[in-house]
Amino acid sequence: MELERANLLQIYRFMRLTRAMEDRIRTLFLQGRIVGGVYTAQGHEATTVGAAMTLRDGDCIVPQHRDLGMHLVRGVSPRSTMCQWLARGNSPTLGRDGQMHIGDMHQGIVPMISMLGESLPVACGVALTMKMRKRSTIVLASCGDGATNTGSFHEALNFAAVQKLPIVFVIENNGYAYSTPTSKQFAIQNLSDRALAYGMPGQSVDGNDVLAVIEAVGHAVARARNGQGPALVECKTFRVRGHSEADKADYVPDDVRAEWLKKDPIQRFEHYLFQEEILTEAARSQMDAQIKSIVDDAVRFAEQSPAPDETTVAHYVYAPDGSIAMVGDPGALDTRYINAYDSRTGQPFHIVQKAEEAAGRR
């Protein structure tokens, strides 16, 4: 997949921004300013950003809890993300949740389900709708290595293959399902081998090499878009931090951690950009300052945002009557169009859009 200089720098920026956002989220958690579980993806940036960069407008992602990079690539603003983590009243879930359980179908983002693996049949439903409506769009759905041992994973792959759906499954294999290493989960070396049992191609790649991820996922995406059906891509990476910030991850051997730290995806890509004379020290310093400013602004905006309105606690439990329109359909701007943003007010999209602009959504 040919990438221009500007694209390469954009990829690098998204990877850097993803890590900077999560570093700040972790700090806020340790300061007691974020409550509940905090799940970060240090080490996953090449996989999440790289996979999302292969998509077009109209495509959909069905992400998991470590896929902040995908959200940022798809256009979710740092302000909106930080409001979500701090459970503010103007967050995508109106303060009803402090995790990445967010979606916006106008940007092609389907909210994740906490029981990892359960989102994959939903992703198949979206892909089936695209196929039935003869769209040229595709779905990209991610999961971790542990989720591939759930029934939902196998049911989704089988259904996608039988129906020849326009969907690409991405496994973010970070070596551990919470504390269980892959050696105690699987008797195979490559999880992509499972694709053959369902009649679809599978490929395993270095998930810490963003260009390798883009090449592999990009090929699978093009194949799905051309009507050739689903594919499975396993990205082998490493979760530097624990399952959550409450997990010290002392079950990871020191030598294993040290070896993976040498393969840090951001440092590797940065080295490549310097080597190819695409990135300069001056440009990196300028980007450092820009990213810090963006993160500082997001935190400041979120902390100055209102708390949830307690009088609305019972609202949005049931969806309004009527059909649900897909992105691009004539009815997509109807008051009954349901997604994580519109359903919080039940108002027409143009009214909701003003609220989103106030929250800094791009």
C-alpha positions as CSV (number, residue, x, y, z in Angstrom):
1,M,0.0,0.0,0.0
2,E,1.7,3.2,-1.2
3,L,1.7,6.0,1.4
4,E,2.7,9.6,0.8
5,R,5.0,11.6,3.1
6,A,2.0,13.4,4.6
7,N,0.2,10.2,5.3
8,L,3.2,8.8,7.1
9,L,3.5,11.8,9.3
10,Q,-0.2,11.7,10.0
11,I,0.1,8.0,11.1
12,Y,3.0,9.0,13.3
13,R,1.0,11.8,14.8
14,F,-2.0,9.6,15.6
15,M,0.2,7.0,17.3
16,R,1.9,9.7,19.4
17,L,-1.5,11.3,20.3
18,T,-3.0,8.0,21.3
19,R,-0.2,7.3,23.7
20,A,-0.1,10.9,25.1
21,M,-3.9,10.7,25.7
22,E,-3.6,7.4,27.6
23,D,-0.6,8.6,29.6
24,R,-2.6,11.5,30.8
25,I,-5.6,9.3,31.5
26,R,-3.4,7.1,33.6
27,T,-2.1,10.1,35.5
28,L,-5.7,11.3,36.2
29,F,-6.6,7.9,37.4
30,L,-3.7,7.8,39.9
31,Q,-4.7,11.3,41.1
32,G,-8.2,10.0,41.8
33,R,-9.7,12.3,39.1
34,I,-10.9,9.3,37.1
35,V,-12.8,6.5,38.9
36,G,-13.5,3.0,37.8
37,G,-11.3,0.8,35.6
38,V,-8.7,2.3,33.3
39,Y,-7.6,0.2,30.3
40,T,-4.7,1.5,28.2
41,A,-3.0,0.1,25.1
42,Q,0.6,1.1,25.3
43,G,2.3,-1.1,22.7
44,H,-0.8,-1.5,20.5
45,E,-0.5,1.9,18.7
46,A,0.8,0.5,15.4
47,T,-2.0,-2.1,15.3
48,T,-4.9,0.2,16.2
49,V,-3.9,3.2,14.2
50,G,-2.5,1.2,11.3
51,A,-5.7,-0.9,10.9
52,A,-8.0,2.2,11.0
53,M,-5.9,4.1,8.5
54,T,-6.9,1.5,5.8
55,L,-10.6,2.6,5.9
56,R,-12.7,5.1,3.9
57,D,-15.6,7.3,4.8
58,G,-18.7,5.1,5.1
59,D,-16.8,2.1,6.5
60,C,-17.5,1.0,10.0
61,I,-15.3,-0.1,12.9
62,V,-16.4,-2.3,15.8
63,P,-13.5,-1.6,18.3
64,Q,-12.6,-3.0,21.7
65,H,-11.5,-1.3,24.9
66,R,-7.9,-0.7,23.9
67,D,-8.7,0.9,20.5
68,L,-8.5,4.6,21.3
69,G,-6.3,5.0,18.3
70,M,-9.1,3.8,16.0
71,H,-11.5,6.3,17.5
72,L,-9.0,9.2,17.0
73,V,-8.3,8.1,13.4
74,R,-12.1,8.0,12.7
75,G,-12.5,11.6,13.9
76,V,-13.5,11.4,17.6
77,S,-12.0,14.5,19.2
78,P,-9.7,14.4,22.2
79,R,-12.1,16.7,24.0
80,S,-15.0,14.3,23.6
81,T,-12.8,11.4,24.7
82,M,-11.6,13.1,27.8
83,C,-15.2,14.1,28.7
84,Q,-16.1,10.4,28.4
85,W,-13.3,9.3,30.7
86,L,-14.2,11.9,33.3
87,A,-17.9,11.0,32.9
88,R,-19.0,14.6,32.2
89,G,-22.6,15.5,31.3
90,N,-21.6,16.5,27.7
91,S,-19.7,13.2,27.0
92,P,-20.9,10.9,24.3
93,T,-22.8,8.8,27.0
94,L,-23.9,11.9,28.9
95,G,-21.9,10.8,31.9
96,R,-23.5,7.4,32.1
97,D,-20.2,5.6,31.6
98,G,-16.5,6.4,32.1
99,Q,-15.1,3.9,29.6
100,M,-14.7,3.7,25.8
101,H,-18.2,2.3,25.4
102,I,-18.9,4.9,22.8
103,G,-20.0,5.0,19.2
104,D,-21.1,7.4,16.5
105,M,-22.6,5.9,13.4
106,H,-22.0,9.2,11.5
107,Q,-18.3,8.4,11.8
108,G,-18.9,4.7,11.4
109,I,-18.1,3.7,15.0
110,V,-20.2,0.9,16.6
111,P,-20.0,0.9,20.4
112,M,-18.2,-2.0,21.9
113,I,-19.7,-4.6,24.3
114,S,-17.7,-5.2,27.5
115,M,-17.8,-9.0,27.2
116,L,-15.1,-9.1,24.5
117,G,-16.0,-11.2,21.6
118,E,-19.7,-10.4,21.9
119,S,-19.3,-7.4,19.6
120,L,-18.2,-9.6,16.6
121,P,-21.7,-11.0,15.8
122,V,-23.0,-7.4,15.9
123,A,-20.2,-6.5,13.5
124,C,-21.5,-9.2,11.2
125,G,-25.0,-7.7,11.4
126,V,-23.6,-4.4,10.2
127,A,-21.7,-6.0,7.4
128,L,-24.8,-8.0,6.3
129,T,-26.8,-4.8,6.2
130,M,-24.1,-3.3,3.9
131,K,-24.2,-6.3,1.7
132,M,-28.0,-6.4,1.5
133,R,-28.0,-2.7,0.6
134,K,-25.3,-3.2,-2.0
135,R,-22.8,-0.9,-0.4
136,S,-19.1,-0.7,-1.3
137,T,-18.3,-0.2,2.3
138,I,-16.8,-2.7,4.8
139,V,-16.6,-3.4,8.5
140,L,-13.4,-3.8,10.5
141,A,-13.9,-5.6,13.8
142,S,-11.2,-6.1,16.5
143,C,-10.7,-8.4,19.4
144,G,-8.0,-9.7,21.7
145,D,-6.4,-13.1,21.8
146,G,-8.6,-14.2,24.7
147,A,-11.8,-13.3,22.9
148,T,-10.9,-15.8,20.1
149,N,-11.6,-18.6,22.6
150,T,-15.2,-17.5,23.1
151,G,-18.2,-19.0,21.2
152,S,-19.1,-15.6,19.7
153,F,-15.8,-15.4,17.9
154,H,-16.3,-18.7,16.2
155,E,-19.9,-18.1,15.4
156,A,-19.1,-14.7,13.9
157,L,-16.3,-16.0,11.7
158,N,-18.4,-18.9,10.5
159,F,-21.4,-16.7,9.7
160,A,-19.2,-14.1,7.9
161,A,-17.6,-16.8,5.8
162,V,-20.9,-18.5,4.8
163,Q,-22.6,-15.2,4.0
164,K,-19.4,-13.9,2.3
165,L,-19.7,-10.6,4.3
166,P,-17.6,-7.5,3.7
167,I,-15.8,-7.7,7.0
168,V,-12.2,-7.9,8.3
169,F,-11.5,-9.4,11.7
170,V,-8.3,-8.1,13.4
171,I,-6.9,-10.0,16.4
172,E,-4.8,-7.9,18.7
173,N,-2.7,-10.7,20.1
174,N,-0.8,-9.0,23.0
175,G,0.3,-12.3,24.6
176,Y,-2.0,-12.4,27.6
177,A,-5.7,-12.8,28.2
178,Y,-5.6,-10.8,31.4
179,S,-2.9,-12.9,33.1
180,T,-3.1,-16.1,31.0
181,P,-0.3,-16.3,28.4
182,T,-1.0,-17.5,24.9
183,S,1.1,-20.7,25.6
184,K,-1.7,-21.8,28.0
185,Q,-4.5,-20.8,25.7
186,F,-3.6,-22.2,22.3
187,A,-1.7,-25.2,20.8
188,I,-1.0,-23.3,17.6
189,Q,1.6,-20.6,17.0
190,N,-0.5,-18.4,14.7
191,L,-4.1,-17.5,15.6
192,S,-4.7,-16.7,11.9
193,D,-4.6,-20.4,11.2
194,R,-8.1,-20.6,12.6
195,A,-9.3,-18.7,9.5
196,L,-8.8,-21.8,7.3
197,A,-11.4,-23.7,9.3
198,Y,-14.0,-21.2,8.2
199,G,-13.0,-20.8,4.6
200,M,-11.4,-17.4,4.7
201,P,-7.8,-16.3,4.3
202,G,-5.8,-15.6,7.4
203,Q,-2.5,-13.8,8.0
204,S,-0.2,-13.1,11.0
205,V,1.9,-9.9,11.0
206,D,4.2,-8.0,13.3
207,G,1.7,-5.8,15.2
208,N,4.4,-3.4,16.3
209,D,5.3,-2.5,12.7
210,V,2.7,0.0,11.5
211,L,3.6,-0.4,7.9
212,A,3.2,-4.2,8.0
213,V,-0.2,-3.8,9.7
214,I,-1.3,-1.3,7.0
215,E,-0.1,-3.6,4.3
216,A,-1.9,-6.7,5.6
217,V,-5.1,-5.1,6.8
218,G,-5.2,-3.0,3.7
219,H,-5.1,-6.0,1.5
220,A,-7.9,-7.7,3.5
221,V,-10.0,-4.6,3.3
222,A,-9.6,-4.3,-0.5
223,R,-10.5,-7.9,-0.8
224,A,-13.7,-7.5,1.3
225,R,-14.6,-4.3,-0.6
226,N,-14.4,-6.2,-3.9
227,G,-17.0,-8.7,-2.7
228,Q,-14.5,-11.5,-2.0
229,G,-15.7,-12.0,1.5
230,P,-14.1,-11.8,5.0
231,A,-10.5,-12.2,6.2
232,L,-8.7,-12.6,9.5
233,V,-5.5,-10.7,10.4
234,E,-3.6,-11.4,13.5
235,C,-1.4,-8.6,14.8
236,K,1.2,-9.9,17.2
237,T,1.9,-7.2,19.8
238,F,2.4,-6.7,23.5
239,R,0.5,-4.9,26.3
240,V,3.2,-3.0,28.1
241,R,0.9,-2.2,31.1
242,G,-1.4,-4.5,33.0
243,H,-4.9,-5.6,31.9
244,S,-6.0,-2.4,33.7
245,E,-4.2,0.1,36.0
246,A,-5.3,-2.1,38.9
247,D,-3.1,-4.9,37.5
248,K,0.6,-4.8,38.2
249,A,1.2,-7.5,35.5
250,D,3.8,-9.1,37.7
251,Y,3.0,-12.4,35.9
252,V,4.9,-11.2,32.9
253,P,8.6,-12.3,33.0
254,D,11.1,-9.5,33.1
255,D,13.0,-10.7,30.1
256,V,9.8,-10.9,28.0
257,R,8.8,-7.3,28.9
258,A,12.4,-6.1,28.2
259,E,12.4,-7.8,24.8
260,W,9.1,-6.2,23.7
261,L,10.1,-2.8,25.0
262,K,12.9,-2.9,22.5
263,K,10.3,-3.2,19.8
264,D,8.2,-0.2,20.9
265,P,6.0,0.6,17.8
266,I,6.3,4.4,18.1
267,Q,10.1,4.3,18.4
268,R,10.4,1.9,15.6
269,F,8.3,4.0,13.2
270,E,10.1,7.1,14.3
271,H,13.4,5.5,13.5
272,Y,12.1,4.7,10.0
273,L,10.9,8.2,9.4
274,F,14.2,9.7,10.4
275,Q,16.0,7.2,8.3
276,E,13.9,8.0,5.3
277,E,14.4,11.8,6.0
278,I,10.6,12.2,6.4
279,L,10.8,13.4,10.0
280,T,13.3,16.0,11.3
281,E,14.2,16.9,14.9
282,A,12.5,20.3,14.4
283,A,9.3,18.7,13.2
284,R,9.3,16.2,16.1
285,S,9.7,19.0,18.6
286,Q,6.9,20.9,17.0
287,M,4.7,17.8,17.1
288,D,5.6,17.3,20.8
289,A,4.3,20.8,21.6
290,Q,1.2,20.4,19.5
291,I,0.2,17.1,21.1
292,K,0.8,18.4,24.6
293,S,-1.3,21.4,23.8
294,I,-4.1,19.1,22.5
295,V,-4.1,16.9,25.6
296,D,-3.9,19.8,28.0
297,D,-6.8,21.4,26.2
298,A,-8.9,18.2,26.4
299,V,-8.3,17.8,30.1
300,R,-9.1,21.5,30.8
301,F,-12.2,21.4,28.7
302,A,-13.4,18.1,30.4
303,E,-12.8,19.4,33.9
304,Q,-14.7,22.6,33.2
305,S,-17.6,20.6,31.7
306,P,-20.8,20.0,33.7
307,A,-21.5,17.0,35.7
308,P,-24.3,14.6,34.5
309,D,-27.9,15.8,35.0
310,E,-29.3,13.5,37.6
311,T,-32.8,14.2,36.6
312,T,-32.2,12.4,33.3
313,V,-30.9,9.2,34.8
314,A,-33.8,7.1,33.5
315,H,-33.7,8.7,30.0
316,Y,-32.5,6.8,26.9
317,V,-33.2,3.4,28.3
318,Y,-35.4,2.5,25.4
319,A,-34.9,3.5,21.7
320,P,-37.7,5.5,20.1
321,D,-40.0,3.7,17.7
322,G,-39.1,3.5,14.0
323,S,-36.5,2.0,11.7
324,I,-32.8,2.6,12.1
325,A,-31.1,4.2,9.0
326,M,-27.6,3.3,7.9
327,V,-24.9,6.0,7.3
328,G,-25.7,7.7,4.0
329,D,-29.4,6.6,3.8
330,P,-32.0,9.3,3.3
331,G,-33.4,8.7,6.7
332,A,-30.0,9.0,8.5
333,L,-30.7,12.5,9.6
334,D,-34.2,11.7,10.9
335,T,-35.1,12.3,14.5
336,R,-35.4,8.5,14.9
337,Y,-31.9,7.7,13.7
338,I,-30.2,6.0,16.5
339,N,-26.5,6.2,17.5
340,A,-24.6,7.1,20.6
341,Y,-24.9,10.8,19.9
342,D,-28.4,11.3,18.5
343,S,-30.1,9.0,21.0
344,R,-28.9,11.1,24.0
345,T,-31.3,13.8,23.0
346,G,-33.8,12.3,20.6
347,Q,-33.5,15.5,18.6
348,P,-32.7,16.0,14.9
349,F,-29.0,15.7,14.0
350,H,-28.5,19.3,13.2
351,I,-29.5,20.2,16.7
352,V,-27.2,17.6,18.2
353,Q,-24.4,18.8,15.9
354,K,-24.4,22.1,17.7
355,A,-23.9,20.3,21.0
356,E,-21.1,18.2,19.5
357,E,-19.3,21.4,18.2
358,A,-19.5,22.8,21.7
359,A,-17.8,19.6,22.9
360,G,-15.0,20.1,20.4
361,R,-16.0,17.2,18.2
362,R,-14.4,17.4,14.7
